[in-house]
Amino acid sequence: MNKRIYKFSLIFNTLFIIISLLFIYRYKEYIIQKLIKKSGEAEIVLFGDSIIKGGDWTELLNRNDVKNSGFPVYTTSHLTRIIKRNVIEYNPKICIIGAGINDINVGVPIQRIMINYQSMIDTLLTHNIKPIIQSTLYQENNPHNKILVDSLNYFLYNYCKKKSLHYLDINSELSSKDGLKSEFTIDGTHLTRNAYIIWGNKIKELLIEIESSSVAY
């Protein structure tokens, strides 16, 4: 009888451990984000819209000190109003910003988006947080919006150059002259897992470059 109970207990405990590990693996991003929120600090914050939100950045960047502050449907105007609570209060060293396509989709003037970006960048710099500015992603087969995205990205590139900031052009990896490639999007705007992997690798390369230059300095 004791052997039977022992055997049952062993099987039960083994199953419990396996299920627990599977649960942790499946929801690791959620768990890490909760722990970061509780601790109140993160080394890197990714800040932006649903395209930022859709990335499992803990896995993509292979680090557990990353806060995902992505907000679906938010424009840059929304982001300027919530940057303190969703970036500054985590006291990060780096903030990666990716936004703008929601503004363009609802007709926000490019000049307004530029002002909002300047505001966010200046806020980060005031708090000694290093900004990394992502190129606003194209959409698939949307030539009108592509012209507006090009105009915004031209400004962002030159503003970063003027301020000696890092600008990461992800369109060069995921798009053609016609816009976002079909193999990298699930609906014309949002990204596939493979697209996120490419994007994550580019960020990792840049982070290595930044860390190396900091050590050298």
PyRosetta script that sets phi, psi and omega in degrees:
from pyrosetta import init, pose_from_sequence

init()
pose = pose_from_sequence("MNKRIYKFSLIFNTLFIIISLLFIYRYKEYIIQKLIKKSGEAEIVLFGDSIIKGGDWTELLNRNDVKNSGFPVYTTSHLTRIIKRNVIEYNPKICIIGAGINDINVGVPIQRIMINYQSMIDTLLTHNIKPIIQSTLYQENNPHNKILVDSLNYFLYNYCKKKSLHYLDINSELSSKDGLKSEFTIDGTHLTRNAYIIWGNKIKELLIEIESSSVAY")
pose.set_psi(1, -45.3)
pose.set_omega(1, 179.5)
pose.set_phi(2, -62.6)
pose.set_psi(2, -38.6)
pose.set_omega(2, 178.3)
pose.set_phi(3, -63.8)
pose.set_psi(3, -39.7)
pose.set_omega(3, 179.7)
pose.set_phi(4, -65.0)
pose.set_psi(4, -42.6)
pose.set_omega(4, 178.5)
pose.set_phi(5, -64.6)
pose.set_psi(5, -42.2)
pose.set_omega(5, 179.8)
pose.set_phi(6, -61.9)
pose.set_psi(6, -42.7)
pose.set_omega(6, -179.9)
pose.set_phi(7, -64.6)
pose.set_psi(7, -43.3)
pose.set_omega(7, 178.8)
pose.set_phi(8, -62.7)
pose.set_psi(8, -43.6)
pose.set_omega(8, 179.7)
pose.set_phi(9, -62.3)
pose.set_psi(9, -40.2)
pose.set_omega(9, 179.9)
pose.set_phi(10, -64.2)
pose.set_psi(10, -44.3)
pose.set_omega(10, 178.7)
pose.set_phi(11, -64.3)
pose.set_psi(11, -43.6)
pose.set_omega(11, -179.3)
pose.set_phi(12, -62.0)
pose.set_psi(12, -46.7)
pose.set_omega(12, -179.0)
pose.set_phi(13, -64.5)
pose.set_psi(13, -37.7)
pose.set_omega(13, 178.4)
pose.set_phi(14, -64.7)
pose.set_psi(14, -45.5)
pose.set_omega(14, 178.3)
pose.set_phi(15, -62.6)
pose.set_psi(15, -40.0)
pose.set_omega(15, 179.8)
pose.set_phi(16, -62.6)
pose.set_psi(16, -43.6)
pose.set_omega(16, 179.5)
pose.set_phi(17, -63.8)
pose.set_psi(17, -43.8)
pose.set_omega(17, -179.7)
pose.set_phi(18, -63.0)
pose.set_psi(18, -45.7)
pose.set_omega(18, 179.9)
pose.set_phi(19, -63.6)
pose.set_psi(19, -39.6)
pose.set_omega(19, 179.6)
pose.set_phi(20, -64.0)
pose.set_psi(20, -43.0)
pose.set_omega(20, 178.9)
pose.set_phi(21, -64.9)
pose.set_psi(21, -41.1)
pose.set_omega(21, 177.4)
pose.set_phi(22, -63.5)
pose.set_psi(22, -40.0)
pose.set_omega(22, 178.9)
pose.set_phi(23, -63.9)
pose.set_psi(23, -46.2)
pose.set_omega(23, -179.8)
pose.set_phi(24, -61.6)
pose.set_psi(24, -42.5)
pose.set_omega(24, 179.8)
pose.set_phi(25, -64.8)
pose.set_psi(25, -43.7)
pose.set_omega(25, -177.3)
pose.set_phi(26, -65.7)
pose.set_psi(26, -37.2)
pose.set_omega(26, -174.3)
pose.set_phi(27, -114.5)
pose.set_psi(27, 25.7)
pose.set_omega(27, -175.6)
pose.set_phi(28, -62.1)
pose.set_psi(28, -39.1)
pose.set_omega(28, 179.6)
pose.set_phi(29, -62.2)
pose.set_psi(29, -44.5)
pose.set_omega(29, 179.3)
pose.set_phi(30, -62.9)
pose.set_psi(30, -43.4)
pose.set_omega(30, -179.3)
pose.set_phi(31, -63.5)
pose.set_psi(31, -45.6)
pose.set_omega(31, -179.4)
pose.set_phi(32, -63.0)
pose.set_psi(32, -42.0)
pose.set_omega(32, 179.2)
pose.set_phi(33, -63.0)
pose.set_psi(33, -37.5)
pose.set_omega(33, 177.8)
pose.set_phi(34, -66.7)
pose.set_psi(34, -41.0)
pose.set_omega(34, 179.3)
pose.set_phi(35, -65.4)
pose.set_psi(35, -40.7)
pose.set_omega(35, 177.9)
pose.set_phi(36, -63.6)
pose.set_psi(36, -42.9)
pose.set_omega(36, 179.9)
pose.set_phi(37, -61.9)
pose.set_psi(37, -38.9)
pose.set_omega(37, -179.4)
pose.set_phi(38, -70.3)
pose.set_psi(38, -42.5)
pose.set_omega(38, -178.7)
pose.set_phi(39, -73.9)
pose.set_psi(39, -28.2)
pose.set_omega(39, 176.2)
pose.set_phi(40, 85.5)
pose.set_psi(40, 6.8)
pose.set_omega(40, -178.9)
pose.set_phi(41, -139.7)
pose.set_psi(41, 149.9)
pose.set_omega(41, 175.6)
pose.set_phi(42, -150.3)
pose.set_psi(42, 145.3)
pose.set_omega(42, 179.4)
pose.set_phi(43, -72.3)
pose.set_psi(43, -39.6)
pose.set_omega(43, -177.4)
pose.set_phi(44, -130.7)
pose.set_psi(44, 134.1)
pose.set_omega(44, 173.1)
pose.set_phi(45, -118.0)
pose.set_psi(45, 129.0)
pose.set_omega(45, 171.3)
pose.set_phi(46, -99.1)
pose.set_psi(46, 122.2)
pose.set_omega(46, -168.9)
pose.set_phi(47, -125.0)
pose.set_psi(47, 128.1)
pose.set_omega(47, -179.9)
pose.set_phi(48, 166.8)
pose.set_psi(48, -146.1)
pose.set_omega(48, -173.2)
pose.set_phi(49, -100.0)
pose.set_psi(49, -157.1)
pose.set_omega(49, -176.1)
pose.set_phi(50, -66.5)
pose.set_psi(50, -23.5)
pose.set_omega(50, 178.6)
pose.set_phi(51, -70.2)
pose.set_psi(51, -37.1)
pose.set_omega(51, 171.2)
pose.set_phi(52, -67.2)
pose.set_psi(52, -46.2)
pose.set_omega(52, -177.3)
pose.set_phi(53, -57.6)
pose.set_psi(53, -33.9)
pose.set_omega(53, -175.0)
pose.set_phi(54, -73.1)
pose.set_psi(54, -7.8)
pose.set_omega(54, -178.2)
pose.set_phi(55, -92.0)
pose.set_psi(55, 135.3)
pose.set_omega(55, 172.2)
pose.set_phi(56, -86.6)
pose.set_psi(56, 80.3)
pose.set_omega(56, -169.0)
pose.set_phi(57, -70.3)
pose.set_psi(57, -24.9)
pose.set_omega(57, 174.8)
pose.set_phi(58, -60.0)
pose.set_psi(58, -46.0)
pose.set_omega(58, 178.9)
pose.set_phi(59, -75.2)
pose.set_psi(59, -43.7)
pose.set_omega(59, -175.4)
pose.set_phi(60, -63.3)
pose.set_psi(60, -37.1)
pose.set_omega(60, -178.8)
pose.set_phi(61, -97.6)
pose.set_psi(61, -4.6)
pose.set_omega(61, 177.6)
pose.set_phi(62, 56.5)
pose.set_psi(62, 48.7)
pose.set_omega(62, 177.6)
pose.set_phi(63, -154.7)
pose.set_psi(63, 153.8)
pose.set_omega(63, -175.1)
pose.set_phi(64, -110.4)
pose.set_psi(64, 21.7)
pose.set_omega(64, 178.5)
pose.set_phi(65, -116.8)
pose.set_psi(65, 32.4)
pose.set_omega(65, -174.8)
pose.set_phi(66, -112.3)
pose.set_psi(66, 128.6)
pose.set_omega(66, 177.2)
pose.set_phi(67, -104.1)
pose.set_psi(67, 126.2)
pose.set_omega(67, 175.7)
pose.set_phi(68, -92.4)
pose.set_psi(68, 104.5)
pose.set_omega(68, 177.0)
pose.set_phi(69, -110.7)
pose.set_psi(69, 59.2)
pose.set_omega(69, 176.2)
pose.set_phi(70, -98.5)
pose.set_psi(70, 141.1)
pose.set_omega(70, -175.5)
pose.set_phi(71, -133.0)
pose.set_psi(71, 107.7)
pose.set_omega(71, 179.8)
pose.set_phi(72, -55.3)
pose.set_psi(72, 141.2)
pose.set_omega(72, 177.8)
pose.set_phi(73, 68.8)
pose.set_psi(73, -1.5)
pose.set_omega(73, -178.9)
pose.set_phi(74, -73.3)
pose.set_psi(74, 139.5)
pose.set_omega(74, 172.7)
pose.set_phi(75, -95.3)
pose.set_psi(75, 174.4)
pose.set_omega(75, 178.0)
pose.set_phi(76, -65.0)
pose.set_psi(76, -26.9)
pose.set_omega(76, 176.0)
pose.set_phi(77, -64.3)
pose.set_psi(77, -42.2)
pose.set_omega(77, 175.6)
pose.set_phi(78, -61.4)
pose.set_psi(78, -44.2)
pose.set_omega(78, -175.0)
pose.set_phi(79, -64.2)
pose.set_psi(79, -36.3)
pose.set_omega(79, 178.6)
pose.set_phi(80, -63.2)
pose.set_psi(80, -28.2)
pose.set_omega(80, -177.6)
pose.set_phi(81, -83.0)
pose.set_psi(81, -19.8)
pose.set_omega(81, -175.9)
pose.set_phi(82, -114.9)
pose.set_psi(82, 8.2)
pose.set_omega(82, -174.6)
pose.set_phi(83, -64.9)
pose.set_psi(83, -33.2)
pose.set_omega(83, -178.8)
pose.set_phi(84, -64.8)
pose.set_psi(84, -50.7)
pose.set_omega(84, -175.4)
pose.set_phi(85, -72.4)
pose.set_psi(85, -30.8)
pose.set_omega(85, -172.0)
pose.set_phi(86, -106.4)
pose.set_psi(86, -1.7)
pose.set_omega(86, 174.0)
pose.set_phi(87, -133.8)
pose.set_psi(87, -62.2)
pose.set_omega(87, -172.0)
pose.set_phi(88, -56.9)
pose.set_psi(88, -42.5)
pose.set_omega(88, -175.3)
pose.set_phi(89, -68.6)
pose.set_psi(89, -14.0)
pose.set_omega(89, 175.6)
pose.set_phi(90, -87.2)
pose.set_psi(90, -4.1)
pose.set_omega(90, 176.0)
pose.set_phi(91, 51.4)
pose.set_psi(91, 50.1)
pose.set_omega(91, -178.1)
pose.set_phi(92, -79.9)
pose.set_psi(92, 162.6)
pose.set_omega(92, 171.1)
pose.set_phi(93, -85.6)
pose.set_psi(93, -30.8)
pose.set_omega(93, -175.6)
pose.set_phi(94, -133.4)
pose.set_psi(94, 139.6)
pose.set_omega(94, 171.6)
pose.set_phi(95, -126.4)
pose.set_psi(95, 124.0)
pose.set_omega(95, 178.6)
pose.set_phi(96, -101.1)
pose.set_psi(96, 118.9)
pose.set_omega(96, -176.1)
pose.set_phi(97, -107.3)
pose.set_psi(97, 130.8)
pose.set_omega(97, 174.6)
pose.set_phi(98, -139.5)
pose.set_psi(98, 111.8)
pose.set_omega(98, -176.7)
pose.set_phi(99, -163.6)
pose.set_psi(99, -179.0)
pose.set_omega(99, 173.8)
pose.set_phi(100, 118.8)
pose.set_psi(100, -30.3)
pose.set_omega(100, -175.2)
pose.set_phi(101, -70.3)
pose.set_psi(101, -32.4)
pose.set_omega(101, 176.5)
pose.set_phi(102, -65.1)
pose.set_psi(102, -39.6)
pose.set_omega(102, 176.6)
pose.set_phi(103, -57.9)
pose.set_psi(103, -49.4)
pose.set_omega(103, -177.6)
pose.set_phi(104, -62.6)
pose.set_psi(104, -40.0)
pose.set_omega(104, -178.8)
pose.set_phi(105, -64.7)
pose.set_psi(105, -29.7)
pose.set_omega(105, -179.1)
pose.set_phi(106, -101.8)
pose.set_psi(106, 6.6)
pose.set_omega(106, 172.6)
pose.set_phi(107, 87.8)
pose.set_psi(107, 18.3)
pose.set_omega(107, 175.8)
pose.set_phi(108, -66.8)
pose.set_psi(108, 130.8)
pose.set_omega(108, -179.7)
pose.set_phi(109, -59.8)
pose.set_psi(109, 142.6)
pose.set_omega(109, -179.7)
pose.set_phi(110, -56.1)
pose.set_psi(110, -38.9)
pose.set_omega(110, 179.9)
pose.set_phi(111, -59.5)
pose.set_psi(111, -38.2)
pose.set_omega(111, 178.8)
pose.set_phi(112, -66.3)
pose.set_psi(112, -41.3)
pose.set_omega(112, 178.6)
pose.set_phi(113, -63.2)
pose.set_psi(113, -40.7)
pose.set_omega(113, 178.2)
pose.set_phi(114, -60.9)
pose.set_psi(114, -44.1)
pose.set_omega(114, 179.1)
pose.set_phi(115, -62.4)
pose.set_psi(115, -41.5)
pose.set_omega(115, 179.4)
pose.set_phi(116, -63.8)
pose.set_psi(116, -41.8)
pose.set_omega(116, 177.5)
pose.set_phi(117, -62.5)
pose.set_psi(117, -44.2)
pose.set_omega(117, 178.1)
pose.set_phi(118, -58.2)
pose.set_psi(118, -41.4)
pose.set_omega(118, 179.4)
pose.set_phi(119, -62.7)
pose.set_psi(119, -46.3)
pose.set_omega(119, -179.8)
pose.set_phi(120, -63.9)
pose.set_psi(120, -44.5)
pose.set_omega(120, -179.2)
pose.set_phi(121, -62.9)
pose.set_psi(121, -45.3)
pose.set_omega(121, -179.8)
pose.set_phi(122, -63.6)
pose.set_psi(122, -37.0)
pose.set_omega(122, 177.6)
pose.set_phi(123, -63.2)
pose.set_psi(123, -44.9)
pose.set_omega(123, 178.9)
pose.set_phi(124, -62.3)
pose.set_psi(124, -46.3)
pose.set_omega(124, -178.1)
pose.set_phi(125, -63.6)
pose.set_psi(125, -36.4)
pose.set_omega(125, 178.0)
pose.set_phi(126, -60.8)
pose.set_psi(126, -31.1)
pose.set_omega(126, -179.4)
pose.set_phi(127, -99.5)
pose.set_psi(127, 18.2)
pose.set_omega(127, 177.5)
pose.set_phi(128, 57.6)
pose.set_psi(128, 36.4)
pose.set_omega(128, 175.6)
pose.set_phi(129, -106.2)
pose.set_psi(129, 129.3)
pose.set_omega(129, -177.4)
pose.set_phi(130, -80.1)
pose.set_psi(130, 118.3)
pose.set_omega(130, 177.8)
pose.set_phi(131, -83.7)
pose.set_psi(131, 141.6)
pose.set_omega(131, 165.3)
pose.set_phi(132, -119.5)
pose.set_psi(132, 118.9)
pose.set_omega(132, -175.4)
pose.set_phi(133, -99.9)
pose.set_psi(133, 121.4)
pose.set_omega(133, 177.3)
pose.set_phi(134, -82.2)
pose.set_psi(134, 143.7)
pose.set_omega(134, 168.1)
pose.set_phi(135, -63.2)
pose.set_psi(135, 138.9)
pose.set_omega(135, 173.3)
pose.set_phi(136, -66.3)
pose.set_psi(136, 129.8)
pose.set_omega(136, -175.2)
pose.set_phi(137, -74.0)
pose.set_psi(137, 143.7)
pose.set_omega(137, 171.0)
pose.set_phi(138, -69.1)
pose.set_psi(138, 166.4)
pose.set_omega(138, 167.3)
pose.set_phi(139, -105.6)
pose.set_psi(139, 162.4)
pose.set_omega(139, 178.4)
pose.set_phi(140, -76.2)
pose.set_psi(140, 128.9)
pose.set_omega(140, 170.7)
pose.set_phi(141, 55.9)
pose.set_psi(141, 47.6)
pose.set_omega(141, 179.0)
pose.set_phi(142, -135.1)
pose.set_psi(142, 77.3)
pose.set_omega(142, -174.0)
pose.set_phi(143, -62.2)
pose.set_psi(143, -33.9)
pose.set_omega(143, 179.6)
pose.set_phi(144, -63.9)
pose.set_psi(144, -50.4)
pose.set_omega(144, -179.7)
pose.set_phi(145, -65.5)
pose.set_psi(145, -30.5)
pose.set_omega(145, -179.8)
pose.set_phi(146, -61.7)
pose.set_psi(146, -38.1)
pose.set_omega(146, 177.7)
pose.set_phi(147, -61.9)
pose.set_psi(147, -42.4)
pose.set_omega(147, 179.9)
pose.set_phi(148, -69.0)
pose.set_psi(148, -40.1)
pose.set_omega(148, 177.1)
pose.set_phi(149, -62.7)
pose.set_psi(149, -42.4)
pose.set_omega(149, 177.6)
pose.set_phi(150, -59.3)
pose.set_psi(150, -42.0)
pose.set_omega(150, 179.8)
pose.set_phi(151, -63.4)
pose.set_psi(151, -43.9)
pose.set_omega(151, 178.8)
pose.set_phi(152, -65.0)
pose.set_psi(152, -46.0)
pose.set_omega(152, -178.5)
pose.set_phi(153, -65.8)
pose.set_psi(153, -34.1)
pose.set_omega(153, 176.4)
pose.set_phi(154, -60.7)
pose.set_psi(154, -43.5)
pose.set_omega(154, 177.1)
pose.set_phi(155, -63.6)
pose.set_psi(155, -47.9)
pose.set_omega(155, -177.1)
pose.set_phi(156, -60.6)
pose.set_psi(156, -43.2)
pose.set_omega(156, 179.4)
pose.set_phi(157, -59.6)
pose.set_psi(157, -47.8)
pose.set_omega(157, -177.1)
pose.set_phi(158, -71.6)
pose.set_psi(158, -33.8)
pose.set_omega(158, 177.6)
pose.set_phi(159, -67.4)
pose.set_psi(159, -41.8)
pose.set_omega(159, 176.9)
pose.set_phi(160, -63.8)
pose.set_psi(160, -40.2)
pose.set_omega(160, 178.1)
pose.set_phi(161, -62.7)
pose.set_psi(161, -42.7)
pose.set_omega(161, 179.4)
pose.set_phi(162, -63.3)
pose.set_psi(162, -37.7)
pose.set_omega(162, -176.8)
pose.set_phi(163, -93.2)
pose.set_psi(163, 1.1)
pose.set_omega(163, -177.1)
pose.set_phi(164, 59.0)
pose.set_psi(164, 46.0)
pose.set_omega(164, 178.5)
pose.set_phi(165, -108.2)
pose.set_psi(165, 164.2)
pose.set_omega(165, 179.6)
pose.set_phi(166, -86.6)
pose.set_psi(166, 129.0)
pose.set_omega(166, 176.2)
pose.set_phi(167, -120.1)
pose.set_psi(167, 126.2)
pose.set_omega(167, -177.2)
pose.set_phi(168, -112.0)
pose.set_psi(168, 112.9)
pose.set_omega(168, -178.6)
pose.set_phi(169, -89.4)
pose.set_psi(169, 94.9)
pose.set_omega(169, -179.1)
pose.set_phi(170, -84.9)
pose.set_psi(170, -17.3)
pose.set_omega(170, 176.7)
pose.set_phi(171, -61.1)
pose.set_psi(171, -33.2)
pose.set_omega(171, -179.8)
pose.set_phi(172, -64.7)
pose.set_psi(172, -20.7)
pose.set_omega(172, 179.8)
pose.set_phi(173, -94.3)
pose.set_psi(173, -30.4)
pose.set_omega(173, -170.2)
pose.set_phi(174, -113.0)
pose.set_psi(174, -5.5)
pose.set_omega(174, -172.3)
pose.set_phi(175, -128.1)
pose.set_psi(175, 163.5)
pose.set_omega(175, 171.6)
pose.set_phi(176, -113.4)
pose.set_psi(176, -171.3)
pose.set_omega(176, 178.4)
pose.set_phi(177, -65.7)
pose.set_psi(177, -16.1)
pose.set_omega(177, -178.7)
pose.set_phi(178, -94.7)
pose.set_psi(178, -8.8)
pose.set_omega(178, -178.7)
pose.set_phi(179, 126.4)
pose.set_psi(179, -165.8)
pose.set_omega(179, -178.9)
pose.set_phi(180, -58.2)
pose.set_psi(180, 129.8)
pose.set_omega(180, -178.3)
pose.set_phi(181, -69.9)
pose.set_psi(181, 142.0)
pose.set_omega(181, -174.9)
pose.set_phi(182, -60.9)
pose.set_psi(182, -31.3)
pose.set_omega(182, -178.0)
pose.set_phi(183, -73.1)
pose.set_psi(183, -8.3)
pose.set_omega(183, -178.0)
pose.set_phi(184, -110.0)
pose.set_psi(184, 6.6)
pose.set_omega(184, -179.1)
pose.set_phi(185, -133.2)
pose.set_psi(185, 146.3)
pose.set_omega(185, 179.7)
pose.set_phi(186, -94.3)
pose.set_psi(186, -18.9)
pose.set_omega(186, -176.0)
pose.set_phi(187, -150.1)
pose.set_psi(187, 13.6)
pose.set_omega(187, -178.6)
pose.set_phi(188, 98.4)
pose.set_psi(188, -16.0)
pose.set_omega(188, -178.9)
pose.set_phi(189, -130.8)
pose.set_psi(189, -51.4)
pose.set_omega(189, -176.6)
pose.set_phi(190, -84.3)
pose.set_psi(190, 158.2)
pose.set_omega(190, -164.9)
pose.set_phi(191, -101.4)
pose.set_psi(191, 153.9)
pose.set_omega(191, 173.1)
pose.set_phi(192, -80.8)
pose.set_psi(192, 169.3)
pose.set_omega(192, 177.5)
pose.set_phi(193, -61.8)
pose.set_psi(193, -41.2)
pose.set_omega(193, 179.8)
pose.set_phi(194, -61.6)
pose.set_psi(194, -37.5)
pose.set_omega(194, 177.5)
pose.set_phi(195, -63.8)
pose.set_psi(195, -42.4)
pose.set_omega(195, 178.6)
pose.set_phi(196, -64.1)
pose.set_psi(196, -36.6)
pose.set_omega(196, 178.6)
pose.set_phi(197, -62.5)
pose.set_psi(197, -45.2)
pose.set_omega(197, 177.9)
pose.set_phi(198, -61.4)
pose.set_psi(198, -46.7)
pose.set_omega(198, 179.5)
pose.set_phi(199, -60.7)
pose.set_psi(199, -47.5)
pose.set_omega(199, 179.7)
pose.set_phi(200, -59.3)
pose.set_psi(200, -39.8)
pose.set_omega(200, 179.0)
pose.set_phi(201, -64.3)
pose.set_psi(201, -37.9)
pose.set_omega(201, 178.1)
pose.set_phi(202, -66.7)
pose.set_psi(202, -38.5)
pose.set_omega(202, 177.2)
pose.set_phi(203, -65.9)
pose.set_psi(203, -43.3)
pose.set_omega(203, 179.3)
pose.set_phi(204, -59.5)
pose.set_psi(204, -41.9)
pose.set_omega(204, 178.0)
pose.set_phi(205, -60.1)
pose.set_psi(205, -43.2)
pose.set_omega(205, -179.0)
pose.set_phi(206, -68.1)
pose.set_psi(206, -39.6)
pose.set_omega(206, 179.2)
pose.set_phi(207, -63.2)
pose.set_psi(207, -39.3)
pose.set_omega(207, 176.8)
pose.set_phi(208, -62.4)
pose.set_psi(208, -42.7)
pose.set_omega(208, 178.7)
pose.set_phi(209, -62.1)
pose.set_psi(209, -43.3)
pose.set_omega(209, -179.6)
pose.set_phi(210, -65.4)
pose.set_psi(210, -45.0)
pose.set_omega(210, -179.1)
pose.set_phi(211, -65.4)
pose.set_psi(211, -37.6)
pose.set_omega(211, 178.9)
pose.set_phi(212, -65.5)
pose.set_psi(212, -42.2)
pose.set_omega(212, -179.3)
pose.set_phi(213, -68.5)
pose.set_psi(213, -32.3)
pose.set_omega(213, 178.5)
pose.set_phi(214, -68.2)
pose.set_psi(214, -40.4)
pose.set_omega(214, 178.3)
pose.set_phi(215, -65.6)
pose.set_psi(215, -43.4)
pose.set_omega(215, -179.6)
pose.set_phi(216, -62.6)
pose.set_psi(216, -38.3)
pose.set_omega(216, -179.6)
pose.set_phi(217, -67.3)
pose.dump_pdb("model.pdb")
